[in-house]
Structures are given as C-alpha cells and as structure tokens.
Amino acid sequence: MNKVTLSGRLTADPDVKYTAGDNPTAVARYQLAVKRNYAREGQPNADFIRCVAFGRSAEFTEKYLHKGMKMIINGRIQTGSYTNDEGKKVYTTDIIVEEQEFAESKAANEGRMSADVPETAANEDGFMNIPDGLEELPFN
C-alpha cells in the first residue's frame, strides 16, 4: 500500500500551470516544510517535501493556498528520474496529492502574520465561518 499523510506549512506560493491541448488540466506544485519529531544537533529540524496536485485539486490549490499556510495532505509517493542538461541522471520523489485540507483556521493563519487578527474564526456557537464565494469545500 502506498499511502502518505503529511502535516506542514507551504514554503512558497504554489506554482500552477496548465497542460496544453483541447482539455487543459491544472498541475500545481508546492513544497511542504514538515517538522521532524526530533533532530540531532547540527541537523535540520524539518523536511521539505515536494507535492503535486492535478485537476480540480490543483485549481483549489491555485485559488486558496499560499505561503505559510498549514495544510494536511493525503496522497501517494511517486519516484522518477530524468537526465539533466549536464547529462547526469537526477532522481525525484514527489507526493501526488489525493486530498488536502486546511490544518488551521484562516484567522489563525493570518494571526501568525498579523497580531491584529483574532486567533480563532469560531462564532459564539463554536462553528467556523466559511468564506464567501467558496464554490466547493476543501474536503470530500
């Protein structure tokens, strides 16, 4: 079974491109910084994992995801290789995103960026506000 679940923050805004042809498909690429449970002295305390989303998932990524957002993704590992311009073989490992969801509220994410924003987006009844203009929810 090839199944991966990751929780981390986007290191940059996603790069979204569309395939050529009669039915262009969105392809979104982004990198998650996933914190390690422990790190030895002098070693990094996070792994930077490349993720790729296709189709509607990629369109959602383009519209709603940006640098610094905390996300939880489910997907599968895909390995590959190619020969670079110098003639050397380069090996790749990517996570093909099958599901993605927000790991914190919009207000908490913005609160990280600005101290003026409240830390929670919950109403008095404890439910989170859903943003206006959201055409589909980010989960199945």
N, C-alpha and C positions, 0 to 999 in steps of 0.2 A: 504494500500500500504506500503510495506517495502522497502524503498529506502534511501540510505545514501550517502552523498558526504563529503569527508574529504580532508583537505589540511594540510600536516605536513611533518616532517623530520623523516627518519628512525633512530631509536635509536641504531641499530646494523646491521651488515650484516645479510641478510635473512638466515633462516635455511631451506634448501631444502632437502627433502627426496623423495624416490620413493616407491610406493606401490609394494607389491610382486605379483607374478602371471605372466601369459602369456603376458599381456599388461600392463606393469608398467606405472603408472601415477605419474607425478611430483606433489608434495604438498609443497608449500612454505609458511613459517610462518615468519612474521615480525611484528614489533611494530612501530606505528607512534606516534610521540610527536606532539600533536595538541594544539596550543596555544589558551588559553581562551581569550575572549574579555576583561574580567576584572577578577580580583582576589582580594579577601579580604586579608587584612594583615595577614601574617602567613599561608596563604593557597597556594597551588601550583598554578603556572600560566599556566600550561599545563596539558592535559590529555594524558595518554599513552594507546593507543588503539591497541588491538591485531587484526591482519589482516591475512587472509588465502586465498591463491590463488591456483587454481588447473590447471592441464593440461598445455596447451601452455602458459597461463598467468604465471604459476609457472616457466616454463622454461625460459621465458623472464626475470622474477624476478631474477633467478639464474645468468643469463648472464650479466644483465645490472645494477641491483640495489645494492647499498652498503650504509654503514653507513653514515649519514649526508645528503643524497640526499633529496631534497624537491620533494614530489610527491602529485598528486591529484588522489584520487581513488573514484570510484563509486561502490556500492555494496549493500548488504543487511545485516541486523543484524540477527545473529543466536545465540540462547541461548541453553545451555545444562547443564548437570550435570554428575558427576561421584563420586564414593566413593574412597577416597584416602587410602593409606596403614594403616592409623590410624583408619579407619572405619568411618571417617567424610565425609558427603556429601559436595562436592565442586561445586559451580555454576559457569558457564562460560558464557561469552558474547564475541563473535567474529564478525568481519566484514568479510563476504565472498566477496572477490574481484571479481567484474564482469568486470570492466575497470580500467586501471591505466595509468597515463601519467606523464611525467616529468613536473614539475612546474617551472623549471629554466633551462637555457642552461648549457651544460657541462662545458663551460668555467667559468660561474658564480659560479657553484658548486665547481670547482677546485680552483677558485679565492678565495673562502672562506677559503680554505685550504692553499693556497699559494699566496702571494702578487705579485708574478712574472707573474701570468696568467692574461690576459686582462679580463675585466668584461663582455664582450659580445662576442658571437660567430657569430654575424651577419657579412655578407660580406658588401661591399660598397653599394650593391643594397638593403640591409636590410633583406636579407634572411639568415636563419641559415644554417650552414654546417651540412650535415648528415654524421655521422661517416662511415668510410669504413668498409665493412664486415657486415653491418646491413642487415640481411636477411628479416626481416619484420619490418614494422613501428609499434610503440607502441600505435597505436590507430586504430579504425575501420573506 
